[in-house]
Amino acid sequence: MHQFKNTRHKLLKKNRFVWFLLIGFVASSVMISVDAQTQYKTGYVVTLSGDTLHGKIDYRGSVQMQQQCTFKDAAKNKTTYFPNQIKEFRFVDGKYYVAKPWNDQSVFFEYLVKGNVSFYYLKYQGKDRYFVDKAGESMAEIKYNEGTKQRQEKTYYYESKIHMGVLRYYMQDAPQVIPQIEALEKPSAQNLTQLSRVYHGKVCATDSCIVYEKQTPPVGISVEPFAGMVQFNGYPDFQSEFGAYVYVWAPRMNENLYLKTGVAYHQQPTEDEEVSAYRIPLQLQYVYGAYRVQPKLSAGINLLVRQLPDYTELYNNLTLNLGLNVVLTKSLALSAWFNTDYTSFSQTMLSENSGGGLVSYAISLGLLIQL
């Protein structure tokens, strides 16, 4: 057994640099290739004259959609509109943008709520900023600041209350909502939307006067059944692997970050025989979702459970994985992964014969299903 470990780690040291080059090459190729990819979703554009043009709109990240709208009509003719060229654009059952002047320029603001009192969102200089307007009033920013101040050699933490005064002014026709405003410590898309529901419930006598409200679920779950091949260093043959990943994300907090877990089953070779093994990922995943072809990266640990004849072994390996999603529909995507497992730092320190490094690599294909 010790001879096998020494041989394996010699191979790891020889091949480690090659694997790092391969991973870097794949990552660079992916990022370069997706530059030309786009993801069009059904929507419409409202022109300055009030005409509505139906077609598809290029779905990008928030910052880019605040600056321009690329529209494709039924004949697949593409037109790029800037905020001074159209009134608004909207994705069907999705995000809704309106052109407004701000800070000596024209910008597409994202609607959070459109009603008697409307709320907007803007990503500016890396900061989330929120705005409010009302018929007969000009649009105002719901400003909020927090930080520390030095006073008499002591450090104090502070939070501004300016946003409460702004909200009280725009909602003064519904004094019943003042307690909710005073409880709103820091503006966010979620709490402004909730405040809007309470306000419009007070000022609307009959039907709801909320024209639009951004619908974002608090938690999203996706599953990915997959099949692939895994190879362990020191053994020339690939082993079949299959299982399912589960992804959990909180889109109200971040649309690109996911928790990744699940289980994968394979037969793992040993000196004497093949044994059943289960790989359980506990990882953080980032998906660059602005295009139809979406690169993704995950990292964390893989728990490896090996069922030997007389006992069960448990290992924890470090893991770094690269992949691609190819979006098919709103809830379906093809998924491809290139996975690598590395000896954990604790195993490297505890084992006299462990040199650390790559333990195994795997490739897999799956179907990503958003529930």
ZALOLO-319821 format. One record per residue (C-alpha): residue number from 1; x negated, y negated, z; residue in one letter. Coordinates in nm, 3 decimals. Layout:
BEGIN
{site NUM {X Y Z} a}
...
This chain:
BEGIN
{site 1 {0.000 0.000 0.000} m}
{site 2 {-0.285 -0.239 0.090} h}
{site 3 {-0.456 -0.156 -0.239} q}
{site 4 {-0.138 -0.253 -0.427} f}
{site 5 {-0.113 -0.585 -0.241} k}
{site 6 {-0.476 -0.672 -0.315} n}
{site 7 {-0.433 -0.588 -0.683} t}
{site 8 {-0.113 -0.790 -0.703} r}
{site 9 {-0.267 -1.099 -0.552} h}
{site 10 {-0.570 -1.081 -0.780} k}
{site 11 {-0.331 -1.087 -1.072} l}
{site 12 {-0.143 -1.377 -0.917} l}
{site 13 {-0.457 -1.588 -0.886} k}
{site 14 {-0.553 -1.525 -1.248} k}
{site 15 {-0.208 -1.607 -1.384} n}
{site 16 {-0.099 -1.889 -1.153} r}
{site 17 {-0.242 -2.169 -1.367} f}
{site 18 {-0.083 -2.022 -1.680} v}
{site 19 {0.257 -2.016 -1.510} w}
{site 20 {0.232 -2.374 -1.396} f}
{site 21 {0.146 -2.477 -1.753} l}
{site 22 {0.442 -2.279 -1.884} l}
{site 23 {0.682 -2.436 -1.635} i}
{site 24 {0.554 -2.784 -1.718} g}
{site 25 {0.589 -2.716 -2.090} f}
{site 26 {0.947 -2.592 -2.054} v}
{site 27 {1.043 -2.892 -1.839} a}
{site 28 {0.892 -3.141 -2.085} s}
{site 29 {1.053 -2.970 -2.382} s}
{site 30 {1.392 -2.975 -2.216} v}
{site 31 {1.377 -3.346 -2.129} m}
{site 32 {1.262 -3.439 -2.480} i}
{site 33 {1.520 -3.223 -2.656} s}
{site 34 {1.820 -3.361 -2.467} v}
{site 35 {1.746 -3.719 -2.569} d}
{site 36 {1.929 -3.655 -2.894} a}
{site 37 {2.221 -3.476 -2.728} q}
{site 38 {2.553 -3.640 -2.650} t}
{site 39 {2.868 -3.538 -2.469} q}
{site 40 {3.185 -3.684 -2.618} y}
{site 41 {3.510 -3.675 -2.422} k}
{site 42 {3.861 -3.766 -2.533} t}
{site 43 {3.952 -4.127 -2.458} g}
{site 44 {4.054 -4.460 -2.600} y}
{site 45 {3.931 -4.815 -2.651} v}
{site 46 {4.139 -5.134 -2.622} v}
{site 47 {4.017 -5.406 -2.859} t}
{site 48 {4.015 -5.781 -2.791} l}
{site 49 {4.331 -5.814 -3.000} s}
{site 50 {4.508 -5.551 -2.784} g}
{site 51 {4.498 -5.261 -3.031} d}
{site 52 {4.439 -4.914 -2.884} t}
{site 53 {4.195 -4.687 -3.070} l}
{site 54 {4.214 -4.318 -2.984} h}
{site 55 {3.919 -4.084 -3.031} g}
{site 56 {3.619 -3.965 -2.831} k}
{site 57 {3.375 -4.159 -2.614} i}
{site 58 {3.014 -4.073 -2.535} d}
{site 59 {3.005 -3.978 -2.166} y}
{site 60 {2.684 -4.099 -2.000} r}
{site 61 {2.567 -4.199 -1.655} g}
{site 62 {2.731 -4.491 -1.475} s}
{site 63 {2.454 -4.741 -1.548} v}
{site 64 {2.462 -4.683 -1.923} q}
{site 65 {2.843 -4.690 -1.946} m}
{site 66 {2.841 -5.025 -1.766} q}
{site 67 {2.641 -5.163 -2.060} q}
{site 68 {2.796 -5.004 -2.368} q}
{site 69 {3.066 -4.774 -2.503} c}
{site 70 {2.992 -4.546 -2.801} t}
{site 71 {3.321 -4.453 -2.967} f}
{site 72 {3.389 -4.188 -3.233} k}
{site 73 {3.715 -4.203 -3.429} d}
{site 74 {3.906 -3.916 -3.593} a}
{site 75 {3.686 -3.942 -3.902} a}
{site 76 {3.378 -3.910 -3.675} k}
{site 77 {3.265 -4.265 -3.748} n}
{site 78 {3.063 -4.395 -3.453} k}
{site 79 {3.079 -4.751 -3.321} t}
{site 80 {2.895 -4.891 -3.021} t}
{site 81 {3.087 -5.159 -2.834} y}
{site 82 {2.941 -5.401 -2.581} f}
{site 83 {3.141 -5.567 -2.299} p}
{site 84 {3.201 -5.886 -2.498} n}
{site 85 {3.350 -5.688 -2.791} q}
{site 86 {3.638 -5.492 -2.630} i}
{site 87 {3.870 -5.528 -2.332} k}
{site 88 {3.840 -5.181 -2.181} e}
{site 89 {3.786 -4.812 -2.244} f}
{site 90 {3.900 -4.501 -2.065} r}
{site 91 {3.844 -4.127 -2.066} f}
{site 92 {4.165 -3.922 -2.061} v}
{site 93 {4.210 -3.798 -1.703} d}
{site 94 {3.876 -3.957 -1.619} g}
{site 95 {3.681 -4.276 -1.564} k}
{site 96 {3.826 -4.614 -1.661} y}
{site 97 {3.616 -4.922 -1.744} y}
{site 98 {3.715 -5.287 -1.799} v}
{site 99 {3.501 -5.572 -1.934} a}
{site 100 {3.456 -5.868 -1.700} k}
{site 101 {3.210 -6.158 -1.673} p}
{site 102 {2.968 -6.137 -1.381} w}
{site 103 {2.632 -6.285 -1.295} n}
{site 104 {2.602 -6.480 -1.626} d}
{site 105 {2.674 -6.171 -1.835} q}
{site 106 {2.959 -5.944 -1.938} s}
{site 107 {2.972 -5.598 -1.781} v}
{site 108 {3.195 -5.290 -1.794} f}
{site 109 {3.323 -5.246 -1.438} f}
{site 110 {3.454 -4.905 -1.336} e}
{site 111 {3.805 -4.912 -1.194} y}
{site 112 {3.852 -4.746 -0.857} l}
{site 113 {4.212 -4.871 -0.831} v}
{site 114 {4.420 -5.080 -1.072} k}
{site 115 {4.722 -5.236 -0.904} g}
{site 116 {4.846 -5.552 -0.734} n}
{site 117 {4.502 -5.559 -0.577} v}
{site 118 {4.236 -5.389 -0.789} s}
{site 119 {3.901 -5.248 -0.681} f}
{site 120 {3.594 -5.201 -0.902} y}
{site 121 {3.257 -5.028 -0.880} y}
{site 122 {2.922 -5.132 -1.024} l}
{site 123 {2.577 -4.975 -0.994} k}
{site 124 {2.329 -5.262 -0.994} y}
{site 125 {1.958 -5.251 -0.916} q}
{site 126 {2.001 -4.906 -0.763} g}
{site 127 {2.271 -5.024 -0.521} k}
{site 128 {2.642 -4.939 -0.509} d}
{site 129 {2.844 -5.262 -0.528} r}
{site 130 {3.219 -5.306 -0.494} y}
{site 131 {3.453 -5.582 -0.614} f}
{site 132 {3.815 -5.686 -0.568} v}
{site 133 {4.058 -5.905 -0.759} d}
{site 134 {4.425 -6.001 -0.763} k}
{site 135 {4.659 -6.191 -0.993} a}
{site 136 {4.599 -6.563 -0.945} g}
{site 137 {4.260 -6.505 -0.780} e}
{site 138 {3.912 -6.469 -0.925} s}
{site 139 {3.717 -6.149 -0.877} m}
{site 140 {3.498 -6.137 -0.565} a}
{site 141 {3.227 -5.901 -0.448} e}
{site 142 {3.294 -5.705 -0.129} i}
{site 143 {2.951 -5.777 0.013} k}
{site 144 {2.793 -5.565 0.282} y}
{site 145 {2.445 -5.576 0.434} n}
{site 146 {2.271 -5.378 0.702} e}
{site 147 {1.919 -5.371 0.834} g}
{site 148 {1.700 -5.478 1.124} t}
{site 149 {1.605 -5.816 1.267} k}
{site 150 {1.330 -5.923 1.503} q}
{site 151 {1.428 -6.143 1.794} r}
{site 152 {1.207 -6.217 2.096} q}
{site 153 {0.978 -5.925 2.010} e}
{site 154 {1.272 -5.686 2.000} k}
{site 155 {1.417 -5.509 1.696} t}
{site 156 {1.792 -5.520 1.644} y}
{site 157 {2.006 -5.329 1.396} y}
{site 158 {2.281 -5.530 1.230} y}
{site 159 {2.580 -5.472 1.000} e}
{site 160 {2.751 -5.759 0.821} s}
{site 161 {3.127 -5.819 0.848} k}
{site 162 {3.167 -6.034 0.535} i}
{site 163 {3.357 -5.757 0.357} h}
{site 164 {3.632 -5.762 0.619} m}
{site 165 {3.702 -6.131 0.560} g}
{site 166 {3.717 -6.080 0.183} v}
{site 167 {3.963 -5.792 0.217} l}
{site 168 {4.181 -5.980 0.467} r}
{site 169 {4.208 -6.271 0.224} y}
{site 170 {4.308 -6.060 -0.077} y}
{site 171 {4.553 -5.853 0.129} m}
{site 172 {4.700 -6.134 0.339} q}
{site 173 {5.049 -6.056 0.206} d}
{site 174 {5.035 -5.729 0.403} a}
{site 175 {4.919 -5.815 0.757} p}
{site 176 {5.002 -5.458 0.861} q}
{site 177 {4.676 -5.338 0.699} v}
{site 178 {4.448 -5.558 0.913} i}
{site 179 {4.371 -5.270 1.156} p}
{site 180 {4.261 -5.053 0.862} q}
{site 181 {4.043 -5.336 0.730} i}
{site 182 {3.877 -5.390 1.067} e}
{site 183 {3.808 -5.017 1.092} a}
{site 184 {3.631 -5.018 0.755} l}
{site 185 {3.269 -5.040 0.869} e}
{site 186 {3.100 -4.996 0.529} k}
{site 187 {3.274 -5.022 0.188} p}
{site 188 {3.280 -4.708 -0.023} s}
{site 189 {3.484 -4.574 -0.314} a}
{site 190 {3.667 -4.339 -0.080} q}
{site 191 {3.767 -4.579 0.197} n}
{site 192 {3.861 -4.862 -0.044} l}
{site 193 {4.089 -4.622 -0.232} t}
{site 194 {4.250 -4.513 0.095} q}
{site 195 {4.297 -4.877 0.199} l}
{site 196 {4.459 -4.950 -0.138} s}
{site 197 {4.717 -4.675 -0.082} r}
{site 198 {4.815 -4.822 0.254} v}
{site 199 {4.831 -5.177 0.115} y}
{site 200 {5.041 -5.088 -0.191} h}
{site 201 {5.270 -4.882 0.028} g}
{site 202 {5.347 -5.200 0.224} k}
{site 203 {5.389 -5.446 -0.066} v}
{site 204 {5.572 -5.223 -0.316} c}
{site 205 {5.941 -5.195 -0.230} a}
{site 206 {6.038 -4.929 -0.486} t}
{site 207 {5.811 -4.747 -0.730} d}
{site 208 {5.439 -4.734 -0.677} s}
{site 209 {5.257 -5.033 -0.824} c}
{site 210 {4.925 -4.852 -0.853} i}
{site 211 {4.864 -4.829 -1.229} v}
{site 212 {4.544 -4.626 -1.196} y}
{site 213 {4.354 -4.458 -0.915} e}
{site 214 {4.027 -4.276 -0.969} k}
{site 215 {4.076 -3.912 -0.874} q}
{site 216 {3.761 -3.760 -0.728} t}
{site 217 {3.786 -3.437 -0.527} p}
{site 218 {3.600 -3.441 -0.194} p}
{site 219 {3.442 -3.102 -0.265} v}
{site 220 {3.386 -2.909 -0.589} g}
{site 221 {3.306 -2.539 -0.628} i}
{site 222 {3.169 -2.356 -0.931} s}
{site 223 {3.080 -1.990 -0.980} v}
{site 224 {2.839 -1.838 -1.227} e}
{site 225 {2.840 -1.464 -1.299} p}
{site 226 {2.511 -1.378 -1.471} f}
{site 227 {2.285 -1.099 -1.594} a}
{site 228 {1.915 -1.101 -1.667} g}
{site 229 {1.574 -0.945 -1.621} m}
{site 230 {1.316 -0.979 -1.342} v}
{site 231 {0.949 -0.879 -1.341} q}
{site 232 {0.729 -0.836 -1.033} f}
{site 233 {0.359 -0.901 -1.057} n}
{site 234 {0.157 -0.582 -1.058} g}
{site 235 {0.430 -0.394 -1.245} y}
{site 236 {0.454 -0.418 -1.624} p}
{site 237 {0.823 -0.332 -1.660} d}
{site 238 {1.120 -0.564 -1.636} f}
{site 239 {1.407 -0.471 -1.404} q}
{site 240 {1.771 -0.545 -1.481} s}
{site 241 {1.933 -0.799 -1.250} e}
{site 242 {2.293 -0.915 -1.217} f}
{site 243 {2.505 -1.108 -0.972} g}
{site 244 {2.676 -1.441 -0.921} a}
{site 245 {2.575 -1.789 -0.807} y}
{site 246 {2.805 -2.023 -0.614} v}
{site 247 {2.762 -2.401 -0.633} y}
{site 248 {2.912 -2.648 -0.385} v}
{site 249 {2.899 -3.023 -0.441} w}
{site 250 {3.047 -3.343 -0.304} a}
{site 251 {3.110 -3.567 -0.610} p}
{site 252 {3.213 -3.864 -0.395} r}
{site 253 {2.862 -3.864 -0.248} m}
{site 254 {2.656 -3.761 -0.553} n}
{site 255 {2.771 -3.622 -0.889} e}
{site 256 {2.438 -3.454 -0.963} n}
{site 257 {2.338 -3.271 -0.643} l}
{site 258 {2.459 -2.921 -0.557} y}
{site 259 {2.406 -2.657 -0.290} l}
{site 260 {2.328 -2.328 -0.461} k}
{site 261 {2.380 -1.983 -0.310} t}
{site 262 {2.513 -1.641 -0.417} g}
{site 263 {2.365 -1.294 -0.453} v}
{site 264 {2.165 -1.105 -0.718} a}
{site 265 {2.105 -0.729 -0.726} y}
{site 266 {1.815 -0.540 -0.883} h}
{site 267 {1.601 -0.231 -0.836} q}
{site 268 {1.261 -0.332 -0.701} q}
{site 269 {0.957 -0.111 -0.771} p}
{site 270 {0.731 0.015 -0.491} t}
{site 271 {0.435 0.252 -0.493} e}
{site 272 {0.658 0.555 -0.443} d}
{site 273 {1.002 0.471 -0.584} e}
{site 274 {1.244 0.198 -0.680} e}
{site 275 {1.457 0.057 -0.400} v}
{site 276 {1.772 -0.151 -0.400} s}
{site 277 {1.708 -0.520 -0.341} a}
{site 278 {1.928 -0.827 -0.302} y}
{site 279 {1.820 -1.185 -0.360} r}
{site 280 {2.020 -1.456 -0.180} i}
{site 281 {1.938 -1.814 -0.288} p}
{site 282 {1.957 -2.105 -0.044} l}
{site 283 {1.866 -2.396 -0.267} q}
{site 284 {1.927 -2.758 -0.358} l}
{site 285 {2.002 -2.815 -0.726} q}
{site 286 {1.994 -3.128 -0.942} y}
{site 287 {2.180 -3.137 -1.276} v}
{site 288 {2.125 -3.418 -1.525} y}
{site 289 {2.484 -3.423 -1.649} g}
{site 290 {2.498 -3.714 -1.892} a}
{site 291 {2.482 -3.493 -2.204} y}
{site 292 {2.643 -3.182 -2.345} r}
{site 293 {2.308 -3.004 -2.299} v}
{site 294 {2.223 -3.052 -1.931} q}
{site 295 {1.880 -2.974 -1.783} p}
{site 296 {1.880 -2.859 -1.424} k}
{site 297 {1.627 -2.791 -1.150} l}
{site 298 {1.665 -2.604 -0.823} s}
{site 299 {1.428 -2.541 -0.535} a}
{site 300 {1.445 -2.390 -0.190} g}
{site 301 {1.413 -2.036 -0.059} i}
{site 302 {1.529 -1.694 -0.170} n}
{site 303 {1.610 -1.440 0.099} l}
{site 304 {1.502 -1.098 -0.032} l}
{site 305 {1.666 -0.795 0.133} v}
{site 306 {1.510 -0.456 0.046} r}
{site 307 {1.690 -0.138 0.146} q}
{site 308 {1.427 0.130 0.212} l}
{site 309 {1.525 0.490 0.303} p}
{site 310 {1.472 0.444 0.676} d}
{site 311 {1.498 0.070 0.735} y}
{site 312 {1.568 -0.269 0.576} t}
{site 313 {1.309 -0.537 0.504} e}
{site 314 {1.378 -0.910 0.490} l}
{site 315 {1.151 -1.162 0.317} y}
{site 316 {1.187 -1.531 0.246} n}
{site 317 {1.019 -1.655 -0.070} n}
{site 318 {0.981 -2.009 -0.193} l}
{site 319 {1.147 -2.064 -0.529} t}
{site 320 {1.135 -2.315 -0.813} l}
{site 321 {1.376 -2.275 -1.105} n}
{site 322 {1.444 -2.451 -1.435} l}
{site 323 {1.754 -2.414 -1.648} g}
{site 324 {2.003 -2.553 -1.896} l}
{site 325 {2.380 -2.586 -1.906} n}
{site 326 {2.553 -2.609 -2.243} v}
{site 327 {2.898 -2.759 -2.188} v}
{site 328 {3.178 -2.579 -2.374} l}
{site 329 {3.490 -2.726 -2.213} t}
{site 330 {3.577 -2.935 -1.909} k}
{site 331 {3.550 -2.630 -1.682} s}
{site 332 {3.320 -2.390 -1.875} l}
{site 333 {2.952 -2.398 -1.964} a}
{site 334 {2.686 -2.152 -2.075} l}
{site 335 {2.400 -2.131 -1.825} s}
{site 336 {2.039 -2.021 -1.867} a}
{site 337 {1.778 -1.994 -1.591} w}
{site 338 {1.404 -1.937 -1.566} f}
{site 339 {1.340 -1.846 -1.201} n}
{site 340 {1.011 -1.814 -1.014} t}
{site 341 {0.949 -1.682 -0.662} d}
{site 342 {0.640 -1.760 -0.457} y}
{site 343 {0.501 -1.621 -0.134} t}
{site 344 {0.621 -1.839 0.154} s}
{site 345 {0.372 -2.029 0.366} f}
{site 346 {0.461 -1.823 0.674} s}
{site 347 {0.398 -1.494 0.494} q}
{site 348 {0.069 -1.627 0.358} t}
{site 349 {-0.048 -1.725 0.707} m}
{site 350 {0.063 -1.403 0.877} l}
{site 351 {-0.066 -1.153 0.621} s}
{site 352 {-0.441 -1.086 0.611} e}
{site 353 {-0.418 -0.955 0.255} n}
{site 354 {-0.188 -1.222 0.117} s}
{site 355 {-0.340 -1.478 -0.115} g}
{site 356 {-0.014 -1.657 -0.181} g}
{site 357 {0.117 -1.737 -0.526} g}
{site 358 {0.372 -1.612 -0.776} l}
{site 359 {0.562 -1.302 -0.666} v}
{site 360 {0.809 -1.260 -0.953} s}
{site 361 {0.978 -1.439 -1.238} y}
{site 362 {1.318 -1.384 -1.396} a}
{site 363 {1.533 -1.502 -1.683} i}
{site 364 {1.912 -1.493 -1.683} s}
{site 365 {2.218 -1.598 -1.882} l}
{site 366 {2.555 -1.671 -1.727} g}
{site 367 {2.892 -1.839 -1.763} l}
{site 368 {2.944 -2.139 -1.533} l}
{site 369 {3.308 -2.176 -1.425} i}
{site 370 {3.431 -2.484 -1.242} q}
{site 371 {3.715 -2.391 -1.008} l}
